[in-house]
């Protein structure tokens, strides 16, 4: 989840899931767990990109601009 959150500000949400899903699924099967939980963590992490950086979401960019003018 944290890796997907870190990648999402630089890629689109869908692109992040397409890149990270095979990695998460192979990691889950390699460790003996079911991949559904890992895939769900990747999708939630891709959707939570606004939590990683202040520039992760367009609304946060606008809020940052307003704070600089004060």
FENMOGI-V344352 format. One line per field, one symbol per residue. ss: DSSP state (H for helix, E for strand, - for the rest). phi: phi as a letter, one per 20 degrees, with the letter a starting at -180 (. if undefined). burial: + if it has 9 or more other ideal C-beta (glycine too) atoms within 8 Angstrom, else -. A space follows every 50 residues. Layout:
ss->???
phi->???
burial->???
This chain:
ss->-HHHHHHH----HHHHHHHHHHHHHHHHHHH---HHHHHHHHHHHHH-HH H------HHHHHHHHHHHH-
phi->.fffffeffecfgfffffeeffffffffffenefffffffffffffedff eecfdfcgffffffffffff
burial->+--++-+++-+-+--++-+++--++-+++-----+-+++-++++++-++- -+---+---++--+------
